[in-house]
Amino acid sequence: SIFISSNLYIFNLTSTQPVLINGRPIKALNQYYNKERARLYQAHDFSNQPRSSRRLERLEFFRDQKIDRFAHEASRRIVDIALSHDIATIVIGKNKGQKRSCHMGKRINQNFIGIPHQVMVDLIRYKANLEGIVVVETEESYTSQTSFLDHEMPVRENGDKMRKKQGKSPARRRIKRGLYRSDTNRLINADINAALQILKKVVPTAYANGIEGIGLSPVKLNLSF
């Protein structure tokens, strides 16, 4: 199966190392766009000019073109990998209104909110459907807080707040960015853990017969766009 979280695209097959498409370049591009736009806005305000110019138009056009190319390249690679492994279903995790209500700090908000996740979902769905691949979209609450290796379901009762109330230690098992530790002290890439939990949202019995052969660390795939 292919599991897709809000800003990562992960492929996971038994006995096959997962693949993660690197989204950092697009985040860096978005951060540059926000900083440069703010600088140009400040210059226009200082000289009492309207916030419109050819430089601003060129900046926005450059960013939009780059993001569009990334979205097309990433969605094409996702569908191609699915076809190469005879995958028939793509599961996408997305929470409705997640960008409107997120408060992750000014810098992270700038990087995250400007990335058109729905555009990516639509492109994947369109290209996958052309190849006869089914795309299933599901909400992804508690997929980052619960443990796949501990056979937990991604529900509120297994989340960080409930663990804290119950006196379980540690309350938060995501020990740092990109790394998750299970109750049995096994380490797994945090995004892979979340992706596998996204699958459980759609198929609760997934891996019910065991998790042997599941890759815990991904291979990073860099795109040219």
C-alpha positions as CSV (number, residue, x, y, z in Angstrom):
1,S,0.0,0.0,0.0
2,I,0.9,3.7,-0.3
3,F,0.3,5.8,2.8
4,I,0.3,9.6,2.5
5,S,0.2,12.0,5.4
6,S,-0.3,15.7,5.3
7,N,3.1,16.6,3.9
8,L,4.9,13.3,3.3
9,Y,4.5,10.6,0.8
10,I,5.5,7.1,2.0
11,F,5.4,3.8,0.3
12,N,5.5,0.6,2.4
13,L,5.6,-3.0,1.3
14,T,6.4,-6.0,3.4
15,S,10.1,-6.9,3.0
16,T,10.7,-3.7,1.1
17,Q,12.3,-0.5,2.5
18,P,9.8,2.4,2.6
19,V,10.3,5.4,0.3
20,L,9.9,8.9,1.5
21,I,9.7,11.9,-1.0
22,N,11.8,14.7,0.4
23,G,9.6,17.8,0.9
24,R,12.3,20.0,2.3
25,P,13.2,21.8,-0.9
26,I,9.6,22.9,-1.4
27,K,9.5,24.1,2.2
28,A,12.7,26.1,1.7
29,L,11.2,27.6,-1.5
30,N,8.1,28.7,0.4
31,Q,10.2,30.2,3.2
32,Y,12.2,32.2,0.7
33,Y,9.0,33.4,-1.0
34,N,7.5,34.6,2.3
35,K,10.7,36.4,3.3
36,E,11.2,38.1,0.0
37,R,7.6,39.1,-0.3
38,A,7.7,40.6,3.2
39,R,10.9,42.5,2.3
40,L,9.2,43.9,-0.9
41,Y,6.0,44.8,1.0
42,Q,8.1,46.7,3.5
43,A,9.9,48.6,0.8
44,H,6.6,49.5,-0.9
45,D,5.1,50.6,2.5
46,F,8.1,52.8,3.3
47,S,7.8,54.7,0.0
48,N,4.0,54.9,0.3
49,Q,3.5,52.8,-2.8
50,P,0.8,50.1,-3.4
51,R,1.8,46.5,-2.7
52,S,2.0,45.6,-6.4
53,S,4.9,45.6,-8.8
54,R,6.6,43.5,-11.5
55,R,9.1,42.1,-9.0
56,L,6.2,40.8,-6.8
57,E,4.5,39.3,-9.8
58,R,7.7,37.6,-10.9
59,L,8.3,36.3,-7.4
60,E,4.8,34.8,-7.2
61,F,5.0,33.3,-10.7
62,F,8.4,31.7,-9.9
63,R,7.0,30.2,-6.7
64,D,3.8,28.9,-8.3
65,Q,5.7,27.3,-11.2
66,K,8.0,25.5,-8.8
67,I,5.3,24.2,-6.6
68,D,3.2,23.1,-9.6
69,R,6.2,21.2,-11.0
70,F,6.9,19.6,-7.7
71,A,3.2,18.5,-7.3
72,H,3.2,17.0,-10.8
73,E,6.5,15.2,-10.4
74,A,5.7,13.9,-6.9
75,S,2.2,12.6,-7.9
76,R,3.6,11.0,-11.1
77,R,6.4,9.2,-9.1
78,I,3.9,8.0,-6.5
79,V,1.6,6.5,-9.2
80,D,4.6,5.0,-11.0
81,I,5.9,3.3,-7.9
82,A,2.4,2.0,-7.2
83,L,2.3,0.5,-10.7
84,S,5.7,-1.1,-10.4
85,H,4.6,-3.0,-7.3
86,D,1.1,-3.9,-8.5
87,I,-0.4,-1.7,-5.8
88,A,-4.2,-1.3,-6.2
89,T,-5.0,1.2,-3.4
90,I,-3.5,4.5,-2.2
91,V,-4.5,5.7,1.2
92,I,-4.2,9.4,1.9
93,G,-4.4,10.9,5.3
94,K,-5.8,14.5,5.6
95,N,-7.6,16.4,8.2
96,K,-10.3,18.9,7.0
97,G,-9.4,22.5,7.7
98,Q,-6.0,21.5,9.2
99,K,-4.2,24.6,7.8
100,R,-6.8,27.1,8.9
101,S,-6.6,26.1,12.5
102,C,-2.9,25.2,12.8
103,H,-0.7,27.3,15.2
104,M,2.8,25.9,14.9
105,G,4.7,29.2,15.2
106,K,5.3,31.8,12.5
107,R,8.1,30.1,10.7
108,I,6.5,26.6,10.5
109,N,3.1,28.1,9.6
110,Q,4.8,30.0,6.7
111,N,6.4,26.8,5.4
112,F,3.4,24.5,5.9
113,I,0.3,26.6,5.0
114,G,1.6,27.7,1.6
115,I,2.0,24.1,0.3
116,P,-1.2,23.1,-1.6
117,H,-1.9,19.7,-0.1
118,Q,-5.3,19.4,-1.7
119,V,-3.8,20.1,-5.2
120,M,-1.4,17.2,-4.6
121,V,-4.3,14.9,-3.5
122,D,-6.3,15.8,-6.6
123,L,-3.3,15.1,-8.9
124,I,-2.6,11.7,-7.3
125,R,-6.3,10.8,-7.5
126,Y,-6.5,11.8,-11.2
127,K,-3.3,10.0,-12.2
128,A,-4.1,7.0,-10.1
129,N,-7.6,6.6,-11.4
130,L,-6.3,6.7,-15.0
131,E,-4.3,3.6,-14.2
132,G,-7.1,1.8,-12.4
133,I,-5.8,2.5,-8.9
134,V,-8.2,3.3,-6.1
135,V,-7.5,6.3,-3.9
136,V,-9.0,6.4,-0.4
137,E,-8.9,9.5,1.7
138,T,-9.2,9.4,5.5
139,E,-8.7,11.7,8.5
140,E,-5.4,11.2,10.3
141,S,-6.1,12.1,14.0
142,Y,-3.8,10.4,16.5
143,T,-1.8,8.6,13.9
144,S,1.4,10.5,15.0
145,Q,0.7,9.9,18.7
146,T,-0.1,6.2,18.7
147,S,2.3,3.3,18.2
148,F,2.2,0.9,15.3
149,L,4.8,-1.4,16.8
150,D,2.8,-1.7,20.0
151,H,-0.3,-2.7,17.9
152,E,-2.3,0.4,19.0
153,M,-5.3,1.7,17.2
154,P,-5.0,5.4,16.3
155,V,-7.8,6.6,18.6
156,R,-8.0,9.2,21.4
157,E,-7.8,6.5,24.2
158,N,-4.2,5.8,23.0
159,G,-3.1,9.4,22.5
160,D,-0.6,11.4,24.5
161,K,-3.1,13.2,26.8
162,M,-4.7,9.9,27.8
163,R,-1.3,8.3,28.4
164,K,-0.4,11.3,30.7
165,K,-3.7,11.0,32.6
166,Q,-3.1,7.3,33.1
167,G,0.4,7.9,34.4
168,K,2.1,6.0,31.5
169,S,5.7,6.9,30.8
170,P,6.7,8.4,28.6
171,A,3.5,10.3,27.8
172,R,4.9,11.4,24.4
173,R,6.8,8.7,22.5
174,R,7.8,10.9,19.6
175,I,11.3,11.7,21.0
176,K,12.3,14.1,18.3
177,R,11.6,15.1,14.7
178,G,11.5,12.0,12.6
179,L,12.0,9.5,15.4
180,Y,9.5,7.5,17.4
181,R,10.1,5.0,20.3
182,S,7.7,2.2,21.0
183,D,6.8,1.0,24.5
184,T,9.3,-1.9,23.9
185,N,12.1,0.6,23.1
186,R,12.1,-0.2,19.4
187,L,12.8,2.8,17.2
188,I,10.9,3.6,14.0
189,N,10.9,6.6,11.7
190,A,8.0,8.8,13.0
191,D,6.6,9.4,9.6
192,I,6.6,5.7,8.8
193,N,4.8,5.0,12.1
194,A,2.2,7.7,11.3
195,A,1.7,6.3,7.7
196,L,1.1,2.8,9.0
197,Q,-1.4,4.1,11.5
198,I,-3.2,6.0,8.6
199,L,-3.6,2.6,6.9
200,K,-5.2,1.3,10.1
201,K,-7.8,4.0,9.9
202,V,-9.1,2.4,6.7
203,V,-8.1,-1.2,7.3
204,P,-8.2,-1.9,11.1
205,T,-7.0,-5.5,10.6
206,A,-3.9,-4.6,8.6
207,Y,-0.9,-6.5,9.8
208,A,-3.1,-8.4,12.3
209,N,-1.0,-11.6,11.6
210,G,2.3,-9.9,12.5
211,I,4.5,-7.0,11.6
212,E,7.6,-8.9,10.6
213,G,9.3,-7.6,7.5
214,I,7.9,-4.0,7.9
215,G,10.6,-1.5,7.1
216,L,11.2,0.9,10.0
217,S,13.6,3.4,8.2
218,P,12.8,5.0,4.8
219,V,14.8,5.7,1.8
220,K,14.6,9.4,0.9
221,L,13.7,10.2,-2.7
222,N,14.8,13.6,-4.0
223,L,12.9,15.1,-6.9
224,S,14.2,17.3,-9.8
225,F,11.8,20.2,-10.2
